[in-house]
Amino acid sequence: MTTSETRARSTPPEAEHFDVVMVGAGISGIGAAYHLKEQCPEKSFVVLEGLESFGGTWLIHRYPGIRSDSDLYTFGYRFKPWIGPPIATAEEILCYMGEVISENALGPHIRYGHKIFSASWSNAEKRWTLEGTRAETGAAFRFTTNFLWMCQGYYRHSQGYTPRWKGMEDFAGEIIHPQTWPEDLEYRDKNVVVIGSGATAATVVPAIAADCSHVTLLQRSPTYFIPGRNENELADRLRELEIDESWVHEITRKQIIYDQAEITRRSFDEPEVLKEELLGGVRAFLGPDFDIEKHFTPVYRPWRQRIAFVPDGDIFQGIASGQASIVTEEIDRFTQKGIRLASGEVLEADIIVTATGFNLSVLGDIDFTVDDEPIDFSKTVTYRGMMFTGVPNMLWIFGYFRASWTLRVDLLGDFVCRLLNHMEKKNATKVTTVLRPEDEDMPLLPWMDPENFNPGYLMRSMHLLPRRGDKPEWQHTQDYWAETHEIPAIDLDANEFDYE
Ligand SMILES: Cc1cc2nc3c(=O)[nH]c(=O)nc-3n(C[C@H](O)[C@H](O)[C@H](O)COP(=O)(O)OP(=O)(O)OC[C@H]3O[C@@H](n4cnc5c(N)ncnc54)[C@H](O)[C@@H]3O)c2cc1C
């Protein structure tokens, strides 16, 4: 059934109204619900989630070994202590989120199986109307809300990104994207080639290596990794001293955030020294004779793309033991038996896993209108990577890439609640961010600075995303260390906020 057929299937019933609607029950949406309940207890709210349960990223991804690539002290919320090892499995993250939901009685506020396809703002009514369909029945639904808190993530959940290579249709085996990993995929005693160089590839390879006949990691170009033990010495020491878990969480977070700031600073100030340190970590597992230069030395300076933490250096151990191997080369084409490389060498495979990334989704692939005029987000300018010029009463949680995503969930949670309470005090029902006269000739730049951060999924879709200016209000810096001071200090009566 096509989307339009689904959409046309039934007439939406009377709308239910909530002061605030959160779209998505991933780590962002659950965090948003918590903050609103805590800081704006009078506001009614609902979280609308297209899937049948919470978790988003951690629910969707089912590939072997799925785990976080940043630590859970900072990927966890500031308000709920993390008590496990720093790198967590998807199951552990789902369990943590489940506890947040039950401990804070958020369950009754979440509607699962509610996929939204349109959001229309009416200036006459000063509210959004959201329409969508129920996953189970295909029945239409309609909600209205004063404020839309977009927590729908940043990539299309239904399908990952797989480049087109010549001859893919000739390949006799299976081609699998990790985002849609079949539960019954039989890889035991098979030859598997995993294409990719990011955190996902580095997770899948060691997770399946022992069961496969052989696994080859095939990458076009290398990535930086930080191998280390999956433990946090400071947290463990504090626990030995019987410090309360809420303190352990807070102190460990502070330490990690401080250490990450140092790495970020050094990636700009002394990239070569940092690079050598990172490569030294890999060399410690693979020995002096391994060709680190070819397979693990990226052409970019550290931190232009996310650096994945590799617990216990498991992928390097797999390579060192011979269960897995790594090939760094261009693909010429797929053949019936596997992949022919540019050098002419053929990698035989029964299964090819394309850990080649995401398709970016701009605001949940929802059709947005303001007074029936479609919104083209690429024509809007972002207010600090969270609101958009000309789009009233709406904020998108776009988290950090360089630090844990969730740090921004908490920071923007405080901001939205402050904004909503401010509007209440002012008796305002509408807030829009607007360019000021002094912003008129401001150069408009891409959503994120590619010199600063440039993963493939962003570079492929940058033209669809809102623009950014060159003044602090219109920047999207991805800099937690600056924003942690700047966002709480925002003057809500400044001229870039227009209230009615
Ligand atoms: C494999 C993997 C590992 C990662 N590891 C880390 C990590 O270790 N650290 C880190 O900081 N980041 C990591 N990330 C990035 C990660 O996606 C974010 O950190 C975070 O989980 C995103 O949370 P979210 O709630 O914003 O979005 P998502 O997790 O994407 O959840 C969004 C939810 O919104 C729902 N939704 C979307 N559109 C609609 C709609 N139209 N109607 C209704 N519901 C809708 C979706 O169904 C989904 O449940 C990882 C990403 C992946 C893919």
The ligand as a Tripos MOL2 file, in Angstrom:
@<TRIPOS>MOLECULE
LIG
   53    58     1     0     0
SMALL
NO_CHARGES

@<TRIPOS>ATOM
      1 C1         23.8630    2.1170   15.8640 C.3       1 LIG1
      2 C2         23.9350    3.4790   16.4440 C.ar      1 LIG1
      3 C3         24.7050    3.7200   17.5820 C.ar      1 LIG1
      4 C4         24.7590    4.9920   18.1280 C.ar      1 LIG1
      5 N1         25.5190    5.1830   19.2460 N.ar      1 LIG1
      6 C5         25.5620    6.3950   19.8020 C.ar      1 LIG1
      7 C6         26.3200    6.6200   20.9920 C.ar      1 LIG1
      8 O1         26.9430    5.7260   21.5340 O.2       1 LIG1
      9 N2         26.3510    7.8690   21.4920 N.ar      1 LIG1
     10 C7         25.6800    8.8950   20.9260 C.ar      1 LIG1
     11 O2         25.7320   10.0050   21.4290 O.2       1 LIG1
     12 N3         24.9410    8.7140   19.8090 N.ar      1 LIG1
     13 C8         24.8580    7.4940   19.2340 C.ar      1 LIG1
     14 N4         24.1160    7.3190   18.1070 N.ar      1 LIG1
     15 C9         23.3410    8.4060   17.5550 C.3       1 LIG1
     16 C10        21.9010    8.1480   18.0830 C.3       1 LIG1
     17 O3         21.0210    7.9490   17.0540 O.3       1 LIG1
     18 C11        21.4610    9.2110   19.0050 C.3       1 LIG1
     19 O4         22.4090    9.3870   19.9730 O.3       1 LIG1
     20 C12        20.1360    8.9730   19.7190 C.3       1 LIG1
     21 O5         19.8690    7.6360   20.0510 O.3       1 LIG1
     22 C13        19.0650    9.5440   18.9040 C.3       1 LIG1
     23 O6         17.9410    9.5700   19.7400 O.3       1 LIG1
     24 P1         16.6140   10.2710   19.2940 P.3       1 LIG1
     25 O7         15.6160    9.9370   20.3250 O.co2     1 LIG1
     26 O8         16.8590   11.7120   19.0110 O.co2     1 LIG1
     27 O9         16.2570    9.6020   17.8830 O.3       1 LIG1
     28 P2         15.9400    8.0910   17.5200 P.3       1 LIG1
     29 O10        16.6400    7.1510   18.4020 O.co2     1 LIG1
     30 O11        16.1810    8.0050   16.0620 O.co2     1 LIG1
     31 O12        14.3930    7.9450   17.8360 O.3       1 LIG1
     32 C14        13.4320    8.7030   17.1540 C.3       1 LIG1
     33 C15        12.0750    8.0750   17.3390 C.3       1 LIG1
     34 O13        11.1280    8.8950   16.6550 O.3       1 LIG1
     35 C16        10.2140    8.0790   15.9740 C.3       1 LIG1
     36 N5          9.6970    8.8130   14.8180 N.ar      1 LIG1
     37 C17        10.4070    9.3220   13.7740 C.ar      1 LIG1
     38 N6          9.5930    9.9060   12.8820 N.ar      1 LIG1
     39 C18         8.3370    9.7660   13.3810 C.ar      1 LIG1
     40 C19         7.0590   10.1500   12.8890 C.ar      1 LIG1
     41 N7          6.9140   10.7990   11.7240 N.pl3     1 LIG1
     42 N8          5.9710    9.8530   13.6540 N.ar      1 LIG1
     43 C20         6.1020    9.2030   14.8400 C.ar      1 LIG1
     44 N9          7.2900    8.7910   15.3300 N.ar      1 LIG1
     45 C21         8.3910    9.0860   14.6120 C.ar      1 LIG1
     46 C22        11.0290    6.8760   15.5550 C.3       1 LIG1
     47 O14        10.1860    5.7600   15.3330 O.3       1 LIG1
     48 C23        11.9710    6.6960   16.7380 C.3       1 LIG1
     49 O15        11.4570    5.8090   17.6920 O.3       1 LIG1
     50 C24        24.0450    6.0520   17.5350 C.ar      1 LIG1
     51 C25        23.2920    5.8130   16.3810 C.ar      1 LIG1
     52 C26        23.2300    4.5420   15.8460 C.ar      1 LIG1
     53 C27        22.3910    4.3250   14.6330 C.3       1 LIG1
@<TRIPOS>BOND
     1     1     2 1
     2     2     3 ar
     3     2    52 ar
     4     3     4 ar
     5     4     5 ar
     6     4    50 ar
     7     5     6 ar
     8     6     7 ar
     9     6    13 1
    10     7     8 2
    11     7     9 ar
    12     9    10 ar
    13    10    11 2
    14    10    12 ar
    15    12    13 ar
    16    13    14 ar
    17    14    15 1
    18    14    50 ar
    19    15    16 1
    20    16    17 1
    21    16    18 1
    22    18    19 1
    23    18    20 1
    24    20    21 1
    25    20    22 1
    26    22    23 1
    27    23    24 1
    28    24    25 2
    29    24    26 1
    30    24    27 1
    31    27    28 1
    32    28    29 2
    33    28    30 1
    34    28    31 1
    35    31    32 1
    36    32    33 1
    37    33    34 1
    38    33    48 1
    39    34    35 1
    40    35    36 1
    41    35    46 1
    42    36    37 ar
    43    36    45 ar
    44    37    38 ar
    45    38    39 ar
    46    39    40 ar
    47    39    45 ar
    48    40    41 1
    49    40    42 ar
    50    42    43 ar
    51    43    44 ar
    52    44    45 ar
    53    46    47 1
    54    46    48 1
    55    48    49 1
    56    50    51 ar
    57    51    52 ar
    58    52    53 1
@<TRIPOS>SUBSTRUCTURE
     1 LIG1         1 GROUP 0 **** ****
